[in-house]
Amino acid sequence: MNGAAPTHDIAIVGAGVIGLCTALALQEAGCRVTVLDRRPPGSGCSSGNAGGITPSAVVPIATPGILAAVPRMLSDPLSPLAIRWSYLPRLLPWLVRFLRAGTTARVAEISAALAAILSLAVESWARLLEDTATTELWLRQGLLYAYESEAAWRAVQRDHAMRRQKGFAVETLAVDELRRMVPALSRSHRFGVFIPACAHVVNPQRLCGRLAECFIARGGAISEIEVTSILARPEAKPRIIHGTGEIVADRVVIAAGAHSRPLAAAVGAPVPLDTERGYHAMLPRPGIEIALPMMSGDGKFAITPMQEGLRLAGRSSWAALPPPPTTNGPAS
C-alpha cells in the first residue's frame, strides 16, 4: 500500500511458510495481521520439505505420457508415488483434470506461468531473508541431477530442454565432473546435470520459527486455534469459526495447505485441490558427505544437506486427511 492507505484487519489461516511470508508482506504494507493455526509455526508440511528454492522447476508434473507411467509407478514399491485405493473414487475427478492438464498445449501454458512466478523466487527470498536477518539459513549452491541408467537420462531430456528454453543454464556433466562435485557418488552414476540458479534452505522448520518471531516482534499475532469453517456473506465481514468461538476480520487469507479445500469451499471457492502426503527421512550421521543439493534422477527423490544431517525427500501418497503413514509399497 502507498501513502496513507487505511489499515485493515487481516486473518491468515495457516502458519506454514506461505502463511508466514504472506503475513510479513501484508504487515510491511501497513496491515494489522493475525495468523491462526492449530499447530506451532512451521510444524506441519513446511518442516518436512526438501528445502529447495528452485526457479528451474518449470516442468509441470502432468506431461504427455504421464498416464502410461502411472501403473508402473504404483506397482513399484520403491516408486515415489502411492495411492490409497479406498480414496480413489473421491480422487477421480481431480485425476481427470490432472490428466487433461498433461496435453502438449496445456503443458506449454503451465510451464510459461510457472516460469513467470518462479523467476522471482531466489531474489525474493534473498530480500526476505536479509530483511528478517535469517540469511544464515540458506545457501546458493545450485542443484545437481545425477542419473545411473541411460533410460532415466534419456527420459529427462525433454524436461531439461524446457528449462533451457526458459533461459536457465543447464550444464551437462561428464562422469569425472560428477565425481569432482560429489566424490561420495557411487560409480554407477554415469550422467549428470547442474543448474546453478537454485538455492536451498538448511533448516526449514527453524526458518519458519524465525519468520514467526520477526512477525510477532513487528506487532503481529499468532494464535494456536483450530479453524473449522469460515462464514462469508456479502453484507458482513467474514467470520472465522474455531473450536471455542469465532473471529471477525476484514479479510481472510486461506493458506492451510491440504486443509484449505473445505475452508475455500465454505466461502464459495471450490478450488480443484486434493491431498498429497509427502515423506522425508533425516540421516543425522549419514556416513558420507554430500556438499550440495541433489536429485536422484532414477529414484526421483531429493537429497539435501541440512544443519541436522542429510535429508531425503520425495515420496508421496494421495489419500484422505488424515491418513496413516504409508511405510512401504503402494498405499491401500
ZAMIMAR-395701 format. One record per residue (C-alpha): x, y, z; residue in three letters. Coordinates in steps of 0.1 Angstrom, whole numbers, plus 5000, padded with zeros to 4 digits. Example, Ala and Ser with C-alpha at 12.3 -4.5 7.8 and 13.67 -1.06 7.14 Angstrom:
<pt><X>5123</X><Y>4955</Y><Z>5078</Z><res>ALA</res></pt>
<pt><X>5137</X><Y>4989</Y><Z>5071</Z><res>SER</res></pt>
***
This chain:
<pt><X>5000</X><Y>5000</Y><Z>5000</Z><res>MET</res></pt>
<pt><X>5012</X><Y>5035</Y><Z>4993</Z><res>ASN</res></pt>
<pt><X>5008</X><Y>5068</Y><Z>5013</Z><res>GLY</res></pt>
<pt><X>4981</X><Y>5070</Y><Z>5039</Z><res>ALA</res></pt>
<pt><X>4963</X><Y>5038</Y><Z>5030</Z><res>ALA</res></pt>
<pt><X>4939</X><Y>5025</Y><Z>5056</Z><res>PRO</res></pt>
<pt><X>4949</X><Y>4998</Y><Z>5080</Z><res>THR</res></pt>
<pt><X>4930</X><Y>4965</Y><Z>5076</Z><res>HIS</res></pt>
<pt><X>4925</X><Y>4936</Y><Z>5099</Z><res>ASP</res></pt>
<pt><X>4935</X><Y>4905</Y><Z>5081</Z><res>ILE</res></pt>
<pt><X>4934</X><Y>4869</Y><Z>5094</Z><res>ALA</res></pt>
<pt><X>4956</X><Y>4843</Y><Z>5078</Z><res>ILE</res></pt>
<pt><X>4946</X><Y>4807</Y><Z>5083</Z><res>VAL</res></pt>
<pt><X>4978</X><Y>4786</Y><Z>5083</Z><res>GLY</res></pt>
<pt><X>5012</X><Y>4792</Y><Z>5099</Z><res>ALA</res></pt>
<pt><X>5033</X><Y>4774</Y><Z>5074</Z><res>GLY</res></pt>
<pt><X>5059</X><Y>4791</Y><Z>5052</Z><res>VAL</res></pt>
<pt><X>5033</X><Y>4805</Y><Z>5028</Z><res>ILE</res></pt>
<pt><X>5011</X><Y>4819</Y><Z>5056</Z><res>GLY</res></pt>
<pt><X>5041</X><Y>4835</Y><Z>5074</Z><res>LEU</res></pt>
<pt><X>5056</X><Y>4850</Y><Z>5043</Z><res>CYS</res></pt>
<pt><X>5021</X><Y>4864</Y><Z>5034</Z><res>THR</res></pt>
<pt><X>5018</X><Y>4878</Y><Z>5069</Z><res>ALA</res></pt>
<pt><X>5051</X><Y>4896</Y><Z>5067</Z><res>LEU</res></pt>
<pt><X>5043</X><Y>4911</Y><Z>5033</Z><res>ALA</res></pt>
<pt><X>5009</X><Y>4924</Y><Z>5045</Z><res>LEU</res></pt>
<pt><X>5024</X><Y>4937</Y><Z>5077</Z><res>GLN</res></pt>
<pt><X>5050</X><Y>4956</Y><Z>5057</Z><res>GLU</res></pt>
<pt><X>5021</X><Y>4970</Y><Z>5036</Z><res>ALA</res></pt>
<pt><X>5006</X><Y>4985</Y><Z>5068</Z><res>GLY</res></pt>
<pt><X>4981</X><Y>4959</Y><Z>5077</Z><res>CYS</res></pt>
<pt><X>4973</X><Y>4945</Y><Z>5111</Z><res>ARG</res></pt>
<pt><X>4976</X><Y>4908</Y><Z>5107</Z><res>VAL</res></pt>
<pt><X>4967</X><Y>4877</Y><Z>5128</Z><res>THR</res></pt>
<pt><X>4978</X><Y>4842</Y><Z>5119</Z><res>VAL</res></pt>
<pt><X>4957</X><Y>4812</Y><Z>5131</Z><res>LEU</res></pt>
<pt><X>4969</X><Y>4776</Y><Z>5132</Z><res>ASP</res></pt>
<pt><X>4962</X><Y>4746</Y><Z>5154</Z><res>ARG</res></pt>
<pt><X>5000</X><Y>4739</Y><Z>5155</Z><res>ARG</res></pt>
<pt><X>5031</X><Y>4760</Y><Z>5161</Z><res>PRO</res></pt>
<pt><X>5045</X><Y>4779</Y><Z>5132</Z><res>PRO</res></pt>
<pt><X>5062</X><Y>4757</Y><Z>5105</Z><res>GLY</res></pt>
<pt><X>5055</X><Y>4724</Y><Z>5123</Z><res>SER</res></pt>
<pt><X>5033</X><Y>4709</Y><Z>5095</Z><res>GLY</res></pt>
<pt><X>5044</X><Y>4703</Y><Z>5059</Z><res>CYS</res></pt>
<pt><X>5067</X><Y>4733</Y><Z>5060</Z><res>SER</res></pt>
<pt><X>5090</X><Y>4715</Y><Z>5084</Z><res>SER</res></pt>
<pt><X>5095</X><Y>4684</Y><Z>5062</Z><res>GLY</res></pt>
<pt><X>5102</X><Y>4695</Y><Z>5027</Z><res>ASN</res></pt>
<pt><X>5134</X><Y>4692</Y><Z>5007</Z><res>ALA</res></pt>
<pt><X>5143</X><Y>4728</Y><Z>5013</Z><res>GLY</res></pt>
<pt><X>5147</X><Y>4736</Y><Z>4977</Z><res>GLY</res></pt>
<pt><X>5143</X><Y>4771</Y><Z>4961</Z><res>ILE</res></pt>
<pt><X>5142</X><Y>4760</Y><Z>4925</Z><res>THR</res></pt>
<pt><X>5132</X><Y>4786</Y><Z>4899</Z><res>PRO</res></pt>
<pt><X>5140</X><Y>4760</Y><Z>4873</Z><res>SER</res></pt>
<pt><X>5110</X><Y>4739</Y><Z>4883</Z><res>ALA</res></pt>
<pt><X>5091</X><Y>4750</Y><Z>4852</Z><res>VAL</res></pt>
<pt><X>5082</X><Y>4714</Y><Z>4841</Z><res>VAL</res></pt>
<pt><X>5046</X><Y>4706</Y><Z>4851</Z><res>PRO</res></pt>
<pt><X>5041</X><Y>4672</Y><Z>4869</Z><res>ILE</res></pt>
<pt><X>5014</X><Y>4663</Y><Z>4843</Z><res>ALA</res></pt>
<pt><X>5031</X><Y>4659</Y><Z>4810</Z><res>THR</res></pt>
<pt><X>5024</X><Y>4639</Y><Z>4778</Z><res>PRO</res></pt>
<pt><X>5029</X><Y>4602</Y><Z>4787</Z><res>GLY</res></pt>
<pt><X>5022</X><Y>4605</Y><Z>4824</Z><res>ILE</res></pt>
<pt><X>4992</X><Y>4582</Y><Z>4821</Z><res>LEU</res></pt>
<pt><X>5013</X><Y>4554</Y><Z>4807</Z><res>ALA</res></pt>
<pt><X>5039</X><Y>4558</Y><Z>4835</Z><res>ALA</res></pt>
<pt><X>5014</X><Y>4557</Y><Z>4864</Z><res>VAL</res></pt>
<pt><X>5007</X><Y>4519</Y><Z>4865</Z><res>PRO</res></pt>
<pt><X>5044</X><Y>4512</Y><Z>4866</Z><res>ARG</res></pt>
<pt><X>5049</X><Y>4537</Y><Z>4895</Z><res>MET</res></pt>
<pt><X>5020</X><Y>4523</Y><Z>4915</Z><res>LEU</res></pt>
<pt><X>5033</X><Y>4487</Y><Z>4912</Z><res>SER</res></pt>
<pt><X>5068</X><Y>4496</Y><Z>4922</Z><res>ASP</res></pt>
<pt><X>5074</X><Y>4496</Y><Z>4960</Z><res>PRO</res></pt>
<pt><X>5103</X><Y>4520</Y><Z>4955</Z><res>LEU</res></pt>
<pt><X>5083</X><Y>4544</Y><Z>4934</Z><res>SER</res></pt>
<pt><X>5079</X><Y>4580</Y><Z>4947</Z><res>PRO</res></pt>
<pt><X>5041</X><Y>4577</Y><Z>4942</Z><res>LEU</res></pt>
<pt><X>5014</X><Y>4558</Y><Z>4961</Z><res>ALA</res></pt>
<pt><X>4976</X><Y>4560</Y><Z>4961</Z><res>ILE</res></pt>
<pt><X>4952</X><Y>4547</Y><Z>4988</Z><res>ARG</res></pt>
<pt><X>4928</X><Y>4527</Y><Z>4967</Z><res>TRP</res></pt>
<pt><X>4900</X><Y>4533</Y><Z>4991</Z><res>SER</res></pt>
<pt><X>4903</X><Y>4570</Y><Z>4983</Z><res>TYR</res></pt>
<pt><X>4903</X><Y>4566</Y><Z>4945</Z><res>LEU</res></pt>
<pt><X>4866</X><Y>4573</Y><Z>4940</Z><res>PRO</res></pt>
<pt><X>4870</X><Y>4607</Y><Z>4957</Z><res>ARG</res></pt>
<pt><X>4902</X><Y>4614</Y><Z>4939</Z><res>LEU</res></pt>
<pt><X>4890</X><Y>4605</Y><Z>4904</Z><res>LEU</res></pt>
<pt><X>4875</X><Y>4639</Y><Z>4895</Z><res>PRO</res></pt>
<pt><X>4909</X><Y>4656</Y><Z>4904</Z><res>TRP</res></pt>
<pt><X>4928</X><Y>4629</Y><Z>4885</Z><res>LEU</res></pt>
<pt><X>4908</X><Y>4635</Y><Z>4853</Z><res>VAL</res></pt>
<pt><X>4916</X><Y>4672</Y><Z>4855</Z><res>ARG</res></pt>
<pt><X>4952</X><Y>4663</Y><Z>4862</Z><res>PHE</res></pt>
<pt><X>4955</X><Y>4641</Y><Z>4831</Z><res>LEU</res></pt>
<pt><X>4938</X><Y>4668</Y><Z>4809</Z><res>ARG</res></pt>
<pt><X>4965</X><Y>4692</Y><Z>4820</Z><res>ALA</res></pt>
<pt><X>4991</X><Y>4669</Y><Z>4805</Z><res>GLY</res></pt>
<pt><X>4984</X><Y>4677</Y><Z>4769</Z><res>THR</res></pt>
<pt><X>5012</X><Y>4694</Y><Z>4749</Z><res>THR</res></pt>
<pt><X>4994</X><Y>4727</Y><Z>4746</Z><res>ALA</res></pt>
<pt><X>4985</X><Y>4729</Y><Z>4783</Z><res>ARG</res></pt>
<pt><X>5020</X><Y>4719</Y><Z>4794</Z><res>VAL</res></pt>
<pt><X>5034</X><Y>4748</Y><Z>4774</Z><res>ALA</res></pt>
<pt><X>5009</X><Y>4772</Y><Z>4790</Z><res>GLU</res></pt>
<pt><X>5015</X><Y>4759</Y><Z>4825</Z><res>ILE</res></pt>
<pt><X>5053</X><Y>4760</Y><Z>4821</Z><res>SER</res></pt>
<pt><X>5051</X><Y>4796</Y><Z>4810</Z><res>ALA</res></pt>
<pt><X>5030</X><Y>4805</Y><Z>4840</Z><res>ALA</res></pt>
<pt><X>5054</X><Y>4787</Y><Z>4863</Z><res>LEU</res></pt>
<pt><X>5084</X><Y>4805</Y><Z>4848</Z><res>ALA</res></pt>
<pt><X>5068</X><Y>4839</Y><Z>4853</Z><res>ALA</res></pt>
<pt><X>5063</X><Y>4832</Y><Z>4890</Z><res>ILE</res></pt>
<pt><X>5094</X><Y>4812</Y><Z>4898</Z><res>LEU</res></pt>
<pt><X>5117</X><Y>4837</Y><Z>4881</Z><res>SER</res></pt>
<pt><X>5111</X><Y>4859</Y><Z>4912</Z><res>LEU</res></pt>
<pt><X>5119</X><Y>4831</Y><Z>4937</Z><res>ALA</res></pt>
<pt><X>5156</X><Y>4834</Y><Z>4946</Z><res>VAL</res></pt>
<pt><X>5158</X><Y>4872</Y><Z>4947</Z><res>GLU</res></pt>
<pt><X>5125</X><Y>4874</Y><Z>4966</Z><res>SER</res></pt>
<pt><X>5139</X><Y>4850</Y><Z>4992</Z><res>TRP</res></pt>
<pt><X>5172</X><Y>4869</Y><Z>4993</Z><res>ALA</res></pt>
<pt><X>5153</X><Y>4902</Y><Z>5001</Z><res>ARG</res></pt>
<pt><X>5131</X><Y>4885</Y><Z>5027</Z><res>LEU</res></pt>
<pt><X>5159</X><Y>4867</Y><Z>5045</Z><res>LEU</res></pt>
<pt><X>5180</X><Y>4899</Y><Z>5045</Z><res>GLU</res></pt>
<pt><X>5151</X><Y>4918</Y><Z>5059</Z><res>ASP</res></pt>
<pt><X>5145</X><Y>4892</Y><Z>5087</Z><res>THR</res></pt>
<pt><X>5182</X><Y>4886</Y><Z>5095</Z><res>ALA</res></pt>
<pt><X>5179</X><Y>4849</Y><Z>5086</Z><res>THR</res></pt>
<pt><X>5204</X><Y>4847</Y><Z>5057</Z><res>THR</res></pt>
<pt><X>5225</X><Y>4820</Y><Z>5075</Z><res>GLU</res></pt>
<pt><X>5196</X><Y>4796</Y><Z>5069</Z><res>LEU</res></pt>
<pt><X>5200</X><Y>4793</Y><Z>5032</Z><res>TRP</res></pt>
<pt><X>5228</X><Y>4787</Y><Z>5006</Z><res>LEU</res></pt>
<pt><X>5230</X><Y>4794</Y><Z>4969</Z><res>ARG</res></pt>
<pt><X>5248</X><Y>4763</Y><Z>4957</Z><res>GLN</res></pt>
<pt><X>5228</X><Y>4752</Y><Z>4927</Z><res>GLY</res></pt>
<pt><X>5212</X><Y>4718</Y><Z>4921</Z><res>LEU</res></pt>
<pt><X>5227</X><Y>4686</Y><Z>4908</Z><res>LEU</res></pt>
<pt><X>5208</X><Y>4659</Y><Z>4890</Z><res>TYR</res></pt>
<pt><X>5225</X><Y>4625</Y><Z>4889</Z><res>ALA</res></pt>
<pt><X>5215</X><Y>4595</Y><Z>4868</Z><res>TYR</res></pt>
<pt><X>5225</X><Y>4559</Y><Z>4868</Z><res>GLU</res></pt>
<pt><X>5207</X><Y>4544</Y><Z>4839</Z><res>SER</res></pt>
<pt><X>5208</X><Y>4556</Y><Z>4803</Z><res>GLU</res></pt>
<pt><X>5170</X><Y>4551</Y><Z>4802</Z><res>ALA</res></pt>
<pt><X>5164</X><Y>4576</Y><Z>4830</Z><res>ALA</res></pt>
<pt><X>5189</X><Y>4600</Y><Z>4814</Z><res>TRP</res></pt>
<pt><X>5171</X><Y>4599</Y><Z>4780</Z><res>ARG</res></pt>
<pt><X>5137</X><Y>4602</Y><Z>4796</Z><res>ALA</res></pt>
<pt><X>5145</X><Y>4637</Y><Z>4811</Z><res>VAL</res></pt>
<pt><X>5160</X><Y>4653</Y><Z>4780</Z><res>GLN</res></pt>
<pt><X>5126</X><Y>4670</Y><Z>4772</Z><res>ARG</res></pt>
<pt><X>5124</X><Y>4684</Y><Z>4807</Z><res>ASP</res></pt>
<pt><X>5159</X><Y>4699</Y><Z>4806</Z><res>HIS</res></pt>
<pt><X>5152</X><Y>4713</Y><Z>4772</Z><res>ALA</res></pt>
<pt><X>5122</X><Y>4730</Y><Z>4786</Z><res>MET</res></pt>
<pt><X>5143</X><Y>4746</Y><Z>4813</Z><res>ARG</res></pt>
<pt><X>5168</X><Y>4758</Y><Z>4788</Z><res>ARG</res></pt>
<pt><X>5140</X><Y>4773</Y><Z>4767</Z><res>GLN</res></pt>
<pt><X>5130</X><Y>4793</Y><Z>4797</Z><res>LYS</res></pt>
<pt><X>5165</X><Y>4807</Y><Z>4800</Z><res>GLY</res></pt>
<pt><X>5181</X><Y>4785</Y><Z>4827</Z><res>PHE</res></pt>
<pt><X>5217</X><Y>4774</Y><Z>4824</Z><res>ALA</res></pt>
<pt><X>5215</X><Y>4735</Y><Z>4824</Z><res>VAL</res></pt>
<pt><X>5251</X><Y>4722</Y><Z>4824</Z><res>GLU</res></pt>
<pt><X>5256</X><Y>4686</Y><Z>4812</Z><res>THR</res></pt>
<pt><X>5283</X><Y>4669</Y><Z>4832</Z><res>LEU</res></pt>
<pt><X>5308</X><Y>4642</Y><Z>4823</Z><res>ALA</res></pt>
<pt><X>5314</X><Y>4614</Y><Z>4847</Z><res>VAL</res></pt>
<pt><X>5346</X><Y>4629</Y><Z>4860</Z><res>ASP</res></pt>
<pt><X>5329</X><Y>4662</Y><Z>4866</Z><res>GLU</res></pt>
<pt><X>5302</X><Y>4644</Y><Z>4886</Z><res>LEU</res></pt>
<pt><X>5329</X><Y>4627</Y><Z>4908</Z><res>ARG</res></pt>
<pt><X>5346</X><Y>4661</Y><Z>4913</Z><res>ARG</res></pt>
<pt><X>5314</X><Y>4677</Y><Z>4925</Z><res>MET</res></pt>
<pt><X>5303</X><Y>4648</Y><Z>4947</Z><res>VAL</res></pt>
<pt><X>5331</X><Y>4624</Y><Z>4954</Z><res>PRO</res></pt>
<pt><X>5308</X><Y>4602</Y><Z>4975</Z><res>ALA</res></pt>
<pt><X>5286</X><Y>4593</Y><Z>4945</Z><res>LEU</res></pt>
<pt><X>5288</X><Y>4556</Y><Z>4935</Z><res>SER</res></pt>
<pt><X>5304</X><Y>4548</Y><Z>4902</Z><res>ARG</res></pt>
<pt><X>5270</X><Y>4536</Y><Z>4889</Z><res>SER</res></pt>
<pt><X>5261</X><Y>4573</Y><Z>4883</Z><res>HIS</res></pt>
<pt><X>5271</X><Y>4580</Y><Z>4847</Z><res>ARG</res></pt>
<pt><X>5251</X><Y>4611</Y><Z>4837</Z><res>PHE</res></pt>
<pt><X>5246</X><Y>4644</Y><Z>4854</Z><res>GLY</res></pt>
<pt><X>5232</X><Y>4679</Y><Z>4850</Z><res>VAL</res></pt>
<pt><X>5239</X><Y>4710</Y><Z>4871</Z><res>PHE</res></pt>
<pt><X>5216</X><Y>4740</Y><Z>4874</Z><res>ILE</res></pt>
<pt><X>5234</X><Y>4770</Y><Z>4891</Z><res>PRO</res></pt>
<pt><X>5203</X><Y>4791</Y><Z>4896</Z><res>ALA</res></pt>
<pt><X>5189</X><Y>4771</Y><Z>4925</Z><res>CYS</res></pt>
<pt><X>5193</X><Y>4776</Y><Z>4963</Z><res>ALA</res></pt>
<pt><X>5182</X><Y>4757</Y><Z>4994</Z><res>HIS</res></pt>
<pt><X>5172</X><Y>4762</Y><Z>5030</Z><res>VAL</res></pt>
<pt><X>5193</X><Y>4744</Y><Z>5056</Z><res>VAL</res></pt>
<pt><X>5166</X><Y>4741</Y><Z>5082</Z><res>ASN</res></pt>
<pt><X>5130</X><Y>4747</Y><Z>5070</Z><res>PRO</res></pt>
<pt><X>5114</X><Y>4745</Y><Z>5104</Z><res>GLN</res></pt>
<pt><X>5139</X><Y>4768</Y><Z>5121</Z><res>ARG</res></pt>
<pt><X>5134</X><Y>4793</Y><Z>5092</Z><res>LEU</res></pt>
<pt><X>5096</X><Y>4793</Y><Z>5098</Z><res>CYS</res></pt>
<pt><X>5102</X><Y>4798</Y><Z>5136</Z><res>GLY</res></pt>
<pt><X>5125</X><Y>4828</Y><Z>5128</Z><res>ARG</res></pt>
<pt><X>5100</X><Y>4843</Y><Z>5104</Z><res>LEU</res></pt>
<pt><X>5073</X><Y>4839</Y><Z>5131</Z><res>ALA</res></pt>
<pt><X>5094</X><Y>4856</Y><Z>5157</Z><res>GLU</res></pt>
<pt><X>5101</X><Y>4885</Y><Z>5133</Z><res>CYS</res></pt>
<pt><X>5064</X><Y>4888</Y><Z>5125</Z><res>PHE</res></pt>
<pt><X>5055</X><Y>4890</Y><Z>5162</Z><res>ILE</res></pt>
<pt><X>5083</X><Y>4914</Y><Z>5170</Z><res>ALA</res></pt>
<pt><X>5068</X><Y>4938</Y><Z>5144</Z><res>ARG</res></pt>
<pt><X>5034</X><Y>4937</Y><Z>5161</Z><res>GLY</res></pt>
<pt><X>5018</X><Y>4906</Y><Z>5146</Z><res>GLY</res></pt>
<pt><X>4998</X><Y>4880</Y><Z>5165</Z><res>ALA</res></pt>
<pt><X>4998</X><Y>4842</Y><Z>5162</Z><res>ILE</res></pt>
<pt><X>4970</X><Y>4822</Y><Z>5178</Z><res>SER</res></pt>
<pt><X>4971</X><Y>4784</Y><Z>5182</Z><res>GLU</res></pt>
<pt><X>4935</X><Y>4776</Y><Z>5174</Z><res>ILE</res></pt>
<pt><X>4919</X><Y>4751</Y><Z>5150</Z><res>GLU</res></pt>
<pt><X>4898</X><Y>4768</Y><Z>5124</Z><res>VAL</res></pt>
<pt><X>4868</X><Y>4746</Y><Z>5114</Z><res>THR</res></pt>
<pt><X>4850</X><Y>4769</Y><Z>5089</Z><res>SER</res></pt>
<pt><X>4847</X><Y>4804</Y><Z>5075</Z><res>ILE</res></pt>
<pt><X>4814</X><Y>4822</Y><Z>5070</Z><res>LEU</res></pt>
<pt><X>4813</X><Y>4848</Y><Z>5043</Z><res>ALA</res></pt>
<pt><X>4783</X><Y>4869</Y><Z>5034</Z><res>ARG</res></pt>
<pt><X>4782</X><Y>4900</Y><Z>5011</Z><res>PRO</res></pt>
<pt><X>4767</X><Y>4922</Y><Z>5037</Z><res>GLU</res></pt>
<pt><X>4790</X><Y>4913</Y><Z>5066</Z><res>ALA</res></pt>
<pt><X>4827</X><Y>4907</Y><Z>5074</Z><res>LYS</res></pt>
<pt><X>4840</X><Y>4872</Y><Z>5072</Z><res>PRO</res></pt>
<pt><X>4836</X><Y>4851</Y><Z>5104</Z><res>ARG</res></pt>
<pt><X>4862</X><Y>4825</Y><Z>5112</Z><res>ILE</res></pt>
<pt><X>4848</X><Y>4797</Y><Z>5132</Z><res>ILE</res></pt>
<pt><X>4871</X><Y>4778</Y><Z>5156</Z><res>HIS</res></pt>
<pt><X>4867</X><Y>4753</Y><Z>5185</Z><res>GLY</res></pt>
<pt><X>4858</X><Y>4779</Y><Z>5212</Z><res>THR</res></pt>
<pt><X>4842</X><Y>4807</Y><Z>5193</Z><res>GLY</res></pt>
<pt><X>4848</X><Y>4829</Y><Z>5163</Z><res>GLU</res></pt>
<pt><X>4870</X><Y>4857</Y><Z>5149</Z><res>ILE</res></pt>
<pt><X>4858</X><Y>4886</Y><Z>5127</Z><res>VAL</res></pt>
<pt><X>4882</X><Y>4901</Y><Z>5102</Z><res>ALA</res></pt>
<pt><X>4880</X><Y>4925</Y><Z>5072</Z><res>ASP</res></pt>
<pt><X>4898</X><Y>4900</Y><Z>5050</Z><res>ARG</res></pt>
<pt><X>4908</X><Y>4863</Y><Z>5053</Z><res>VAL</res></pt>
<pt><X>4937</X><Y>4846</Y><Z>5036</Z><res>VAL</res></pt>
<pt><X>4935</X><Y>4808</Y><Z>5034</Z><res>ILE</res></pt>
<pt><X>4970</X><Y>4793</Y><Z>5035</Z><res>ALA</res></pt>
<pt><X>4963</X><Y>4760</Y><Z>5052</Z><res>ALA</res></pt>
<pt><X>4979</X><Y>4736</Y><Z>5026</Z><res>GLY</res></pt>
<pt><X>4959</X><Y>4704</Y><Z>5022</Z><res>ALA</res></pt>
<pt><X>4934</X><Y>4716</Y><Z>5047</Z><res>HIS</res></pt>
<pt><X>4925</X><Y>4746</Y><Z>5025</Z><res>SER</res></pt>
<pt><X>4899</X><Y>4729</Y><Z>5003</Z><res>ARG</res></pt>
<pt><X>4870</X><Y>4727</Y><Z>5028</Z><res>PRO</res></pt>
<pt><X>4877</X><Y>4762</Y><Z>5040</Z><res>LEU</res></pt>
<pt><X>4877</X><Y>4776</Y><Z>5005</Z><res>ALA</res></pt>
<pt><X>4845</X><Y>4756</Y><Z>4996</Z><res>ALA</res></pt>
<pt><X>4828</X><Y>4772</Y><Z>5027</Z><res>ALA</res></pt>
<pt><X>4833</X><Y>4807</Y><Z>5012</Z><res>VAL</res></pt>
<pt><X>4821</X><Y>4796</Y><Z>4977</Z><res>GLY</res></pt>
<pt><X>4855</X><Y>4789</Y><Z>4961</Z><res>ALA</res></pt>
<pt><X>4856</X><Y>4752</Y><Z>4952</Z><res>PRO</res></pt>
<pt><X>4893</X><Y>4750</Y><Z>4942</Z><res>VAL</res></pt>
<pt><X>4904</X><Y>4718</Y><Z>4925</Z><res>PRO</res></pt>
<pt><X>4927</X><Y>4708</Y><Z>4953</Z><res>LEU</res></pt>
<pt><X>4934</X><Y>4674</Y><Z>4967</Z><res>ASP</res></pt>
<pt><X>4956</X><Y>4658</Y><Z>4993</Z><res>THR</res></pt>
<pt><X>4992</X><Y>4648</Y><Z>4987</Z><res>GLU</res></pt>
<pt><X>5011</X><Y>4634</Y><Z>5017</Z><res>ARG</res></pt>
<pt><X>5048</X><Y>4639</Y><Z>5015</Z><res>GLY</res></pt>
<pt><X>5075</X><Y>4619</Y><Z>5032</Z><res>TYR</res></pt>
<pt><X>5111</X><Y>4625</Y><Z>5042</Z><res>HIS</res></pt>
<pt><X>5139</X><Y>4609</Y><Z>5062</Z><res>ALA</res></pt>
<pt><X>5166</X><Y>4626</Y><Z>5081</Z><res>MET</res></pt>
<pt><X>5200</X><Y>4610</Y><Z>5084</Z><res>LEU</res></pt>
<pt><X>5218</X><Y>4627</Y><Z>5113</Z><res>PRO</res></pt>
<pt><X>5250</X><Y>4608</Y><Z>5107</Z><res>ARG</res></pt>
<pt><X>5248</X><Y>4597</Y><Z>5070</Z><res>PRO</res></pt>
<pt><X>5284</X><Y>4584</Y><Z>5069</Z><res>GLY</res></pt>
<pt><X>5291</X><Y>4602</Y><Z>5036</Z><res>ILE</res></pt>
<pt><X>5295</X><Y>4639</Y><Z>5027</Z><res>GLU</res></pt>
<pt><X>5271</X><Y>4654</Y><Z>5002</Z><res>ILE</res></pt>
<pt><X>5280</X><Y>4691</Y><Z>5000</Z><res>ALA</res></pt>
<pt><X>5253</X><Y>4704</Y><Z>4977</Z><res>LEU</res></pt>
<pt><X>5216</X><Y>4696</Y><Z>4970</Z><res>PRO</res></pt>
<pt><X>5210</X><Y>4667</Y><Z>4946</Z><res>MET</res></pt>
<pt><X>5181</X><Y>4650</Y><Z>4928</Z><res>MET</res></pt>
<pt><X>5183</X><Y>4612</Y><Z>4921</Z><res>SER</res></pt>
<pt><X>5172</X><Y>4610</Y><Z>4885</Z><res>GLY</res></pt>
<pt><X>5164</X><Y>4573</Y><Z>4888</Z><res>ASP</res></pt>
<pt><X>5148</X><Y>4574</Y><Z>4922</Z><res>GLY</res></pt>
<pt><X>5130</X><Y>4607</Y><Z>4918</Z><res>LYS</res></pt>
<pt><X>5139</X><Y>4620</Y><Z>4952</Z><res>PHE</res></pt>
<pt><X>5158</X><Y>4649</Y><Z>4967</Z><res>ALA</res></pt>
<pt><X>5190</X><Y>4647</Y><Z>4987</Z><res>ILE</res></pt>
<pt><X>5196</X><Y>4679</Y><Z>5007</Z><res>THR</res></pt>
<pt><X>5224</X><Y>4687</Y><Z>5032</Z><res>PRO</res></pt>
<pt><X>5210</X><Y>4704</Y><Z>5062</Z><res>MET</res></pt>
<pt><X>5221</X><Y>4716</Y><Z>5096</Z><res>GLN</res></pt>
<pt><X>5208</X><Y>4684</Y><Z>5113</Z><res>GLU</res></pt>
<pt><X>5221</X><Y>4659</Y><Z>5087</Z><res>GLY</res></pt>
<pt><X>5212</X><Y>4647</Y><Z>5053</Z><res>LEU</res></pt>
<pt><X>5175</X><Y>4649</Y><Z>5042</Z><res>ARG</res></pt>
<pt><X>5159</X><Y>4625</Y><Z>5017</Z><res>LEU</res></pt>
<pt><X>5126</X><Y>4637</Y><Z>5004</Z><res>ALA</res></pt>
<pt><X>5103</X><Y>4630</Y><Z>4975</Z><res>GLY</res></pt>
<pt><X>5079</X><Y>4601</Y><Z>4981</Z><res>ARG</res></pt>
<pt><X>5042</X><Y>4610</Y><Z>4983</Z><res>SER</res></pt>
<pt><X>5008</X><Y>4593</Y><Z>4986</Z><res>SER</res></pt>
<pt><X>4974</X><Y>4605</Y><Z>4977</Z><res>TRP</res></pt>
<pt><X>4948</X><Y>4598</Y><Z>5004</Z><res>ALA</res></pt>
<pt><X>4922</X><Y>4614</Y><Z>5026</Z><res>ALA</res></pt>
<pt><X>4930</X><Y>4635</Y><Z>5056</Z><res>LEU</res></pt>
<pt><X>4943</X><Y>4624</Y><Z>5080</Z><res>PRO</res></pt>
<pt><X>4957</X><Y>4592</Y><Z>5066</Z><res>PRO</res></pt>
<pt><X>4980</X><Y>4568</Y><Z>5085</Z><res>PRO</res></pt>
<pt><X>5016</X><Y>4569</Y><Z>5071</Z><res>PRO</res></pt>
<pt><X>5024</X><Y>4547</Y><Z>5041</Z><res>THR</res></pt>
<pt><X>5055</X><Y>4528</Y><Z>5052</Z><res>THR</res></pt>
<pt><X>5063</X><Y>4507</Y><Z>5021</Z><res>ASN</res></pt>
<pt><X>5047</X><Y>4497</Y><Z>4988</Z><res>GLY</res></pt>
<pt><X>5016</X><Y>4512</Y><Z>4972</Z><res>PRO</res></pt>
<pt><X>4991</X><Y>4525</Y><Z>4997</Z><res>ALA</res></pt>
<pt><X>4958</X><Y>4506</Y><Z>5001</Z><res>SER</res></pt>
***
